[in-house]
């Protein structure tokens, strides 16, 4: 039992020749690029963004048929999403948050109680069951989790703060879907809800979770800015947004020229007041565009009062919980990171922790002199994929393509590291491999052992909770 | 960067004192058991099963409000589900399946093309968007994935078989929900779809995936039986079911007394024919009840023809793919495993690989002499939880409960291993710990080092792809 169990992942090989990644122009598909192109246009997917266009062309995602704003995640994108969710799990765990899962369908009664059933308008999709009971296809779960807490005994003081999160598909009937996964109708979101005794405690929790968000975006290693947020229909009076600055962003941000803190322009009524709320300086605001990827809200008792989530102070009767909620747009972070890191229109650039594979190994074309040594390449692959970068290495074993062609494609896909088994490995007395690093855009010639030492160090920079 | 990233999971402590697990009768909730009881009955959840009753009473799951047949997974259940999904991922990887994610909402047009929009009746929930386009809340994805393949170029022969799976929440408007998570309206399912060139290839893939299912259930270590299945509305003519024999099962199985192979009774028109289809023996059928937890179908061209999923034979024009589909009811496996392994009405018994935590460590009550040595216990915990059973150890640090009370509760929850810091650790010259094993229902007295050696061996029996 033990050995069978452990033997599962180690012997696997990720091979490009049979990886489902329908690429535009890949010869194995006898390219019908025109047809693929037409299909995308038919779906109303105009792919305004280069990063989105590359995700489509490289076979990472596909638009769903007759369903604008909905996408299929193909295996390469799914691996990246799984890594991203693992990273979020790791950060949530560090900050003592516990994972739950709540249903997609939630009773309309709950949304009536919070008075959001009508106020959220047409973005909220509703459906009736066979007994004519109405349900909401939930884009968020304040009502549900507050009622879940409310249906049990009051939370004991000792257990506070209670911090519960989930990572699930959410549905919002966007009037105007845009930019692929950045503004889609079905998306993956991490939503966290916290419960405290007093406003003071809730503020401490709010600060702690904002630290968690800071740490998450630092780990992801994307440029981000935290700004004072608009509260929207959440009903709280304090909120912050995590924004990735980008010219395609749909939010207007005002950043103080002195302290570099800022706010969503919607918060401000007048652009002509130059006083910064934070540093009180009177420098002029700098205007930026941003993609909102995270949002934290202090909710107070807005939901706990109407839906009965109580806490027990220990020295008196139960009182409604002080709440907060904290969202991360997981699929949006995936897409927006690629958009903001893109420096060249012909290749994807990944946050290293969520690249689908950390390394690709390129094998030579069939018929070449080097191809005779294929077994050596497999041995190298198996060692690296089982020991140094477990389950995180792709082998480009397509035997009808030259190394040069594969290298171009690997750079387009954006693998952080590329190892090439070229002539220098087979011809020299001193066998050497080419090791390419996307981050520095440089190639080193190293002995196989030196490559392994390098990759061993690279492993320590990988996602801590890597599940694939 | 590297060290921060790696430091994330290691320092965490899973502490019972602040774990969200609202238990009936837990003193920290100032028990209002009557109120909790009433709540459950109000929700129409009569909890006919002891295992389901225990999941509710122990705070693993909670019924959703005004939504019969829908449940909240609380942190303990979520950990088990995450392990179960990790195990499925590991088996799917071994058998070269690749993970995708398809939307919950899928266009009704696709279901019209396959002629299932009406034939699936009221189980299929439908919703209209703001532009009056109709979508199905998908309980299964044959139409969607077939169209996804169909919208691209034909699959190249070299890449076959293409095997794509997802693990996602599914919705089915069951007329009669029953037995909690075993028959619910929103559930988590693993669904795999395969694409082949010929019927012969499709049969090979069918056999391979049935091997994968065998291996999965063997790893899970639950008693199961594979029987010839009813094809239902899938439209194929060959199918097998994976059933957990149980008196509460809703399927009637006929098992041959000679060869022990069997079939779903719905397949057979007459119980009076004693001839076994498999071994041709004429022994009498043995009747069993089973809970269906997995189903494999050979689909042929039922979907590929109407939705245009083509494969390229390389030597002629593209032809419709030969397909198969393979389901595992993930949330049902979670609940049904507990039901069939239950041997005692007062405690849960887990398949070891999916127990929420492999080990719990019990700390003494505050005020006891032993409590002064709390720091020793924390050091032991940190070592085991970071090194031997990474992130898989609970610390029962509730300081108002006696060791005896905690031990009873730990046995009820069914942790595979329990370590007790009792008098023998603090009083003896030779400090010893109690190590309880649920599997053998025995307690050993061992030195701390011997306990660690034992747990190190236990680690090799854990889920290979453990993400938590």
Interface residues (C-beta under 8 A of the other chain):
Chain A: X1 X2 X3 X4 X5 X6 X8 X9 X11 X12 X17 X18 X19 X20 X22 X28 X29 X30 X31 X32 X35 X36 X39 X62 X64 X65 X66 X67 X70 X71 X72 X73 X74 X75 X78 X79 X81 X82 X86 X89 X90 X91 X93 X94 X96 X98 X99 X100 X101 X102 X103 X104 X105 X106 X107 X109 X110 X122 X125 X126 X127 X129 X130 X133 X135 X137 X144 X147 X148 X151 X152 X153 X154 X156 X158 X159 X162 X164 X168 X169 X171 X173 X175 X185 X186 X215 X219 X221 X312 X353 X391 X457 X460 X461 X462 X463 X464 X465 X466 X467 X468
Chain B: X1 X2 X3 X4 X5 X6 X8 X9 X11 X12 X17 X18 X19 X20 X22 X28 X29 X30 X31 X32 X35 X36 X39 X62 X64 X65 X66 X67 X70 X71 X72 X73 X74 X75 X78 X79 X81 X82 X86 X89 X90 X91 X93 X94 X96 X98 X99 X100 X101 X102 X103 X104 X105 X106 X107 X109 X110 X122 X125 X126 X127 X129 X130 X133 X135 X137 X144 X147 X148 X151 X152 X153 X154 X156 X158 X159 X162 X164 X168 X169 X171 X173 X175 X185 X186 X219 X221 X312 X353 X391 X457 X460 X461 X462 X463 X464 X465 X466 X467 X468
